[in-house]
Amino acid sequence: MVDWIVRRKRYAVVVTTYGEVEKVTVRSLWPCSRRILKAVTRQIAKIPTPLIFFIADYRSTRHYIDWKLNHYHSSLVSINHAQKERLAACIASSGHPLLSEVDIDLYDACYFVPPYFEETIQELQHTCDGIVVVPMFPVESAFSCGVACQMVIDRFDDNMFSKVSVISKLWKEDQLHQIYIDYLFGQLLPAIRLRKGGKIGLVLVIHGTLVRDNEGNPPTLFTGLDETMAFFDLMKRKIMADPNNIFTDVRQGCMNHSRGGEWTADTIEKAFTEFRTEGYEGVVMFPYGFFADNSETEYDAYKKLEQAGFPLFQYIRCINDSAPFGQWLSGQVLFRLQALNNLQNALETLEHNP
């Protein structure tokens, strides 16, 4: 007779991103700016603690004025929530064998605005058996998913690898490349897709990264520079080889910060200058380095495209919560959940059979 009941495990999946203020007020922008400075900017620029509040307040006021004058409202938090909902639906309908063994709950959280990522994992640490973190960036660095990794390390210490799995290196996945390519060509306007004659260029937008610090030395932190370059090379080669390709050439368009040293040279502005010099008639912009539209893509990058002066241009939104992307991502998450469950079962077996 069985005299115990095997408890059904509960796992959490946390879909996380930077997060941006949606209700644009100076009061709501202040805490967001301060968190950015503490978590990201201080990694590349030495900022005395007293200056953090001054710089954060200055940045908040600047963004408030700029966004208000241009009637901009970030959609990042809403998109991240929609991505979580899409992922949850894909996991629930997957028919994966793990679903018969464990309960899986999904959450969305952000680094810099509520719901805060570190508070979410702190609560889940005590209420679930394991967590899979899904940073919504294809290329990882200390500035992107590295923020989540550090928060996980701070919270879980030695128990991290048996309790938490952080998804990474998605930029290497062939299926993601094909989803991107199908999405890109499927979004092209007829005026561009059916254009006869004239050169059309593609700018693949990604967050730039630090190449050398202020002293001219390679950065000590992980910047993801090699991964960023490799991702671009892969995507350019596959786009140019695709039967649906209409682009004469593809250029990298990095979005850099102004502090910390030397940043990646292949900027959006450089790509536009080259295309203009070479007589291109049209330019398409696609932010392949982001899974969700944000102020850097749908506002800053789009403004650069709009002001570049090409007779023909198109901005293609990020992959966001598209169905093929959600379906593919659910497979990645379920793979990590299964691996985490297998590891925990093996460790439990060792504990009971020393």
C-alpha positions in Angstrom: 0.0 0.0 0.0 1.4 3.4 -0.9 1.6 5.5 2.2 2.7 8.8 0.6 1.4 11.1 -2.0 3.7 12.5 -4.7 3.2 16.2 -4.7 2.6 17.8 -8.1 5.3 20.3 -8.9 4.7 23.8 -9.9 6.9 25.7 -12.3 6.9 29.4 -13.2 7.9 30.9 -16.6 8.8 34.6 -16.3 8.8 36.6 -19.6 10.9 39.7 -18.9 12.2 42.8 -20.7 13.5 46.2 -19.8 10.1 47.8 -19.4 9.3 51.4 -20.2 6.8 53.9 -18.7 3.5 53.9 -20.5 1.8 56.8 -18.7 4.2 59.6 -19.5 4.6 61.8 -16.4 7.8 63.1 -14.8 6.8 61.3 -11.6 6.6 57.9 -13.3 9.8 58.4 -15.4 12.0 59.2 -12.4 12.1 55.8 -10.7 12.6 54.1 -14.1 15.6 56.3 -15.0 17.2 55.7 -11.6 16.9 52.0 -12.0 18.4 52.1 -15.5 21.4 54.1 -14.2 22.0 51.8 -11.2 21.6 48.5 -13.2 23.1 49.3 -16.6 24.8 52.7 -17.0 27.0 52.3 -14.0 28.5 49.2 -15.5 30.1 51.3 -18.3 30.5 54.7 -16.7 31.7 55.6 -13.2 28.8 57.7 -11.7 29.0 58.9 -8.1 26.0 57.9 -6.1 24.9 61.6 -5.5 24.9 62.2 -9.3 22.5 59.3 -10.0 19.5 61.2 -8.9 20.5 64.4 -10.8 21.2 62.5 -14.0 18.0 60.4 -13.7 15.9 63.4 -13.1 17.5 65.2 -16.1 16.8 62.2 -18.3 13.3 61.9 -17.1 12.5 65.5 -17.8 14.1 65.3 -21.3 12.1 62.2 -22.2 8.9 63.7 -20.8 9.2 66.8 -22.9 10.3 64.9 -26.1 7.6 62.2 -25.8 4.9 64.7 -24.9 5.7 67.0 -27.8 5.7 64.1 -30.2 2.6 62.3 -28.6 4.6 59.1 -28.1 3.5 56.4 -25.7 5.6 53.3 -25.2 4.0 50.0 -26.0 6.7 47.8 -24.6 5.0 46.7 -21.4 1.8 45.9 -23.2 3.6 43.9 -25.8 5.5 42.0 -23.2 2.2 41.1 -21.5 0.8 40.0 -24.9 3.9 37.9 -25.5 3.3 36.2 -22.2 -0.3 35.5 -23.0 0.6 34.1 -26.5 3.3 31.9 -24.9 0.9 30.6 -22.3 -1.7 29.7 -24.9 0.9 27.9 -27.0 2.2 25.9 -24.0 -1.3 24.9 -22.9 -2.2 23.7 -26.4 1.2 22.0 -27.1 0.2 18.5 -25.8 3.7 18.2 -24.3 4.0 15.2 -21.9 5.3 17.5 -19.1 1.9 19.1 -18.8 0.5 15.9 -17.3 3.1 15.9 -14.6 3.5 19.5 -13.5 1.6 22.8 -13.3 3.1 25.7 -15.3 2.2 29.4 -14.6 3.3 32.3 -16.7 4.2 35.8 -15.6 5.5 39.0 -17.2 7.9 41.3 -15.5 10.3 44.1 -16.2 13.7 45.4 -14.9 12.8 49.1 -14.7 9.0 49.4 -14.3 6.3 47.4 -12.4 5.8 44.5 -12.2 9.5 44.4 -11.2 11.4 41.3 -12.2 13.4 41.0 -8.9 10.2 41.2 -6.8 8.5 38.6 -9.0 11.3 36.0 -8.7 11.6 36.8 -5.0 7.9 35.8 -4.5 8.2 32.8 -6.8 11.2 31.5 -5.0 9.0 30.6 -2.1 5.9 29.4 -4.0 7.2 27.2 -6.9 9.7 24.4 -7.5 11.5 26.0 -10.4 11.6 29.0 -12.7 12.4 29.5 -16.4 13.3 33.0 -17.2 12.7 34.2 -20.8 14.6 37.5 -21.5 13.1 38.9 -24.6 16.3 39.6 -26.5 17.9 37.4 -29.1 21.5 38.4 -28.2 22.5 38.5 -24.6 25.0 40.9 -22.9 25.5 42.6 -19.6 23.1 45.3 -20.7 20.2 43.0 -21.7 19.5 39.6 -20.2 22.6 40.0 -18.1 20.5 42.2 -15.8 18.1 39.3 -15.2 21.0 36.9 -14.7 22.6 39.1 -12.0 19.2 39.4 -10.2 18.8 35.6 -10.3 22.3 35.1 -9.0 21.7 37.6 -6.2 18.5 35.9 -5.2 19.3 32.2 -5.5 23.1 31.9 -4.9 24.2 28.2 -4.8 20.6 26.9 -5.5 20.4 28.7 -8.9 21.1 25.8 -11.2 18.7 23.4 -9.6 15.9 26.0 -9.3 16.3 28.4 -12.3 17.0 28.2 -16.0 17.6 31.4 -18.0 17.1 31.0 -21.7 19.9 32.4 -23.8 21.6 32.2 -27.2 18.4 32.3 -29.2 20.2 34.2 -31.9 21.8 30.9 -33.0 18.5 29.1 -33.7 17.8 28.3 -37.4 14.1 28.3 -36.8 14.2 31.8 -35.4 16.1 32.9 -38.5 13.4 31.5 -40.8 10.6 33.0 -38.7 12.3 36.4 -39.0 12.7 36.0 -42.8 9.2 34.8 -43.4 7.9 37.7 -41.3 10.1 40.3 -42.9 9.1 39.4 -46.5 5.4 39.0 -45.5 5.3 42.5 -44.1 6.7 44.3 -47.1 4.5 46.9 -48.7 3.4 46.1 -52.3 5.1 49.4 -53.4 8.4 48.0 -52.2 7.9 44.3 -52.9 6.8 44.8 -56.5 9.1 47.7 -57.3 10.8 47.3 -60.7 14.2 49.0 -61.0 16.0 51.0 -58.4 18.0 49.7 -55.5 16.3 48.8 -52.2 18.4 48.5 -49.0 17.6 46.8 -45.7 18.8 48.0 -42.3 18.7 45.4 -39.5 18.5 47.4 -36.3 20.1 46.1 -33.1 21.3 47.6 -29.8 24.9 48.6 -30.2 27.5 47.6 -27.7 30.8 48.8 -26.1 34.0 48.0 -28.1 36.5 49.9 -25.9 36.3 51.7 -22.6 37.3 55.3 -22.0 40.9 54.2 -21.6 40.9 52.4 -24.9 40.9 48.9 -23.4 38.5 46.1 -24.2 35.6 46.1 -21.7 35.8 43.8 -18.7 32.1 43.0 -18.8 30.4 40.8 -21.3 29.2 43.0 -24.1 28.0 40.4 -26.7 30.0 42.1 -29.4 31.1 38.9 -31.2 27.5 37.5 -30.9 26.1 40.7 -32.3 28.3 40.5 -35.3 27.8 36.8 -35.9 24.0 37.2 -35.7 24.1 39.9 -38.3 26.3 37.9 -40.6 23.9 34.9 -40.3 20.8 36.9 -41.0 22.3 38.9 -43.9 23.5 35.7 -45.6 20.1 34.0 -45.2 18.1 37.0 -46.3 20.2 37.6 -49.4 19.9 33.9 -50.4 16.1 33.7 -49.8 14.0 33.2 -53.0 11.8 36.1 -52.0 14.7 38.6 -51.5 14.2 42.0 -53.1 17.1 43.8 -51.4 20.2 44.9 -53.1 22.1 44.8 -49.9 21.7 44.5 -46.1 23.5 46.7 -43.5 23.7 46.6 -39.7 22.2 49.5 -37.9 23.4 49.7 -34.3 21.8 52.0 -31.7 24.6 53.2 -29.4 24.8 55.1 -26.1 27.0 58.2 -25.8 28.9 57.2 -22.6 31.5 54.6 -21.6 33.9 54.7 -24.5 33.9 53.5 -28.1 30.7 51.8 -29.3 30.0 49.7 -32.4 30.7 51.6 -35.6 28.0 50.2 -37.9 25.3 52.6 -36.9 21.9 53.4 -38.5 23.3 56.7 -39.6 26.3 55.1 -41.3 24.0 52.7 -43.2 21.8 55.5 -44.4 24.8 57.5 -45.5 26.2 54.5 -47.5 22.9 53.8 -49.1 22.4 57.4 -50.1 25.9 57.7 -51.5 25.4 54.5 -53.5 22.1 55.8 -55.0 19.6 53.7 -53.3 16.0 54.6 -53.9 14.4 52.9 -50.9 15.2 51.6 -47.5 13.4 49.1 -45.2 14.2 49.0 -41.5 13.6 45.9 -39.3 14.7 45.8 -35.6 15.8 42.2 -35.6 17.8 42.7 -32.4 14.6 43.3 -30.3 11.7 40.9 -29.8 9.4 43.8 -28.9 8.9 47.3 -30.1 10.1 50.0 -27.7 11.1 53.7 -27.6 14.4 52.8 -29.2 12.8 51.1 -32.2 9.4 52.5 -32.9 10.4 56.0 -31.9 14.1 56.7 -32.1 15.0 54.4 -35.0 11.8 55.2 -36.9 12.4 58.9 -36.6 15.9 58.4 -38.1 14.3 56.5 -41.0 11.6 59.1 -41.6 14.1 61.9 -41.6 16.6 60.1 -43.9 14.9 61.5 -47.0 14.6 58.3 -49.1 11.8 58.5 -51.7 10.6 55.1 -50.6 10.9 53.7 -47.0 9.2 51.3 -44.6 9.5 50.5 -41.0 8.7 46.9 -40.1 7.7 46.3 -36.5 9.4 43.9 -34.3 8.3 40.3 -34.2 6.2 41.2 -31.1 3.5 38.6 -30.3 3.2 37.0 -33.7 1.8 33.4 -33.8 4.8 31.7 -35.4 7.2 33.3 -32.9 5.1 32.4 -29.9 4.8 28.8 -31.1 8.5 28.5 -31.6 9.3 30.1 -28.3 7.0 27.8 -26.5 9.1 24.9 -27.7 12.2 26.5 -26.3 10.5 27.1 -23.0 9.1 23.5 -22.7 12.6 22.1 -23.5 14.1 24.1 -20.6 11.2 23.1 -18.3 11.7 19.5 -19.1 15.5 19.7 -18.6 14.9 21.5 -15.2 12.4 18.8 -14.1 14.8 16.0 -15.2 17.6 17.6 -13.2 15.5 18.0 -10.1 14.3 14.4 -10.3 17.8 13.1 -10.6 19.0 15.2 -7.6 16.0 13.9 -5.6 16.9 10.3 -6.5 20.5 10.9 -5.3 19.3 12.4 -2.0 17.0 9.4 -1.3 19.6 6.8 -2.5 23.0 8.0 -1.2 
